[in-house]
């Protein structure tokens, strides 16, 4: 992540690690997971788009 300000007390690696922790913790909350589940179930094209993205991702991963 590109931070605008970095205090001298933190290294760039520490900031990146903590940022990843914050994002991961937020998206693993039950309320957020249920919201995304309900959004996906109410919009079938969303599920199709996610499936196509996942298949493209796996295809690219298998090539490397």
Helices and strands as residue ranges (DSSP letters): H 12-27, H 30-42, H 44-63
